[in-house]
């Protein structure tokens, strides 16, 4: 694990540092582009973790950040998949929009972020959005996230298809 000073709430820089270090072992650097809605969702994730006194951002905090950030693209995804956000816990849906402290990611959160980045890069999307983060949660998170999302009974591959459709519809534009 990287030292915590690399894993601050300036998520774009922190996450790039982690992947640059990891990718050097594989002979190159990865270019990671976290778009604004993903950055805002991750900042809310830190706020969610701090709200419950945690010392690190876990996948369930990323879920809370994504859900509370909302946004048109995420709302559209929920509409297309007939996912009613009101069925989920209020603690997940309402998180402060900012956090000024510094919290690291857990290893499980790094797996979520890696899954999000991997999908974005594999499908040549222009960057990582909150939609990618949500997909990363479905693919890499553990039982806490699965339990929280149980009312939705959502399938990761259905979400992947919708993320790809959303990017195809706008040509990979960052307004997704």
N, C-alpha and C positions, 0 to 999 in steps of 0.2 A: 504494500500500500504506500502511496505517496505521503510525504509529510503534509500535515494539515494546512500549512500556509499556502499550498497550491489549491486548496479546496475551499475557497471563500465564497461569499455570495455574489461575487462578480463571475457568474457561472460561465460565460463565454470563455474568458481567459482561463479559468480553473480547469474546465473540461478539456480545452485544447492542450493545456500543459500535460494532462494525464495521457491523452492519446498520443501526443508527440513522443512522450517517453516510451510508452508501450510499443508504438510502431517502429521506433528505432531498432528494436530487437528483430524486427521483420524486414529491415533494410530500407525503410522509407518513412516519410511523414504523411500523416493523413490530414486532409484539409476538412475541417469541421465548421459548418456554418449554422449556428443556432439562430433561428429567426426570432423576431421580437416576441411573438406569442409564446414560444418555448422558453425564452429567458424570463418572461413575466411569470409563467407557470412555475418555473424552478425557484424564483424568488418567493412566490406564494408557498411553495413546498417548504422552504426554509422557515417561513413564518408559521406554517402548520406544525413543524417540528418544535420550534421554540415555544409555541403556545402550550404544548403538553410537556415541556421541560426536557425534551430529548437533546442529546449532545451531537446528533448527526441526522442527516436527512435520509430517511428510509423510503422504500417504494410506496408505502401507504401515504407518505407525505407528498410524494410526487403525484400520486393519484388525486389527493386533495387539491394540489396546486393546479393540475390540469382541469379538474371539474369546476373549481371556483373561478378560474380565469375565463372559462367559457369561450366566447368568441363565435363569430359567425360560422367559421368552418367546422368547429366542434359541434355547434348546435345543428348545422346541416347534417353532419354525420349521424348525430343522435336521431334526427328526424328520419333519415333514410333507413336506419336500422331499427326504427321504432323503439328507441331507448328513452324511457321517461326518467329524467334526472330527479324528479320528485320522489322516486322510489328509493333513492339512496340517502344515506345518513346526512343530516343537516351539517354535522361536523366536517363532512367531505365537501359540501357545497358552498360553505361560507368560511373563507379564510382571509385574513388581512392581506391587502395587496402588496405590502412591502415589509421587508425585514432588513434591519441595518446591521445585524451582527454577522458573524462568520461561523458557518457550520460546515463540516465535511460531509461527504456522501458516504454511506455505508457501502460495503462491497456489493450487496444486493442491488443498491441503487446504481452502481456503476454498470452492473449487468443490464439493467433496464435502459440506461442511457446508451450503452453499446448496441443493444438491439434496435433502438430508435435510429441511431446513426447508421447502422448497417443497412436497414431497410431504405433509408433515404439515399445512401450512396449506391446501393445495389440497383435501385430503380432510377438512378440519375436525377433525383429531385434536387432542386436548387438549394435546399437547406432542410434543417430539422425543425419541424413545427410541433405544436402541442398534439397534433394528430399522430405524429410519429412517436411522441412520448407515450401517448395512450396505447398505441400498438406495442411499444416496448414493454409497457406494464403487463399487457396480456401475454406476451411471449416469455418474459423473463422473471416476472415477480412471483413471489411465493403465496402461501395460503392466506396471509392477511389481506392482500389485494383481491384474491379470488373470493374470499368471504364477503368483502365489502361490495363486490360487483355481482354477487349471487342473484339479487333481484333482476338483473339484466339478462342473465344467461347468454352472454355475448361470446361470439367465437372470434378468435384472433385472425383467422383467415378471411372472415367476412369484413373485419375492420381493415385488413391489409388491402383487400379489393377496393373498398371505399376510399382509402387514402390514395391509392393509385388512380382511381377515377377522378378524384378531386384535382390531383396534379395534372392529369391529362386534359381535364376540362379547361384549365387556365394555362396550360403549357409550362407548368412548373413554377409559375409566378409566386412570389413570396406573399401575396395576399390571400393565400389558401387558408 
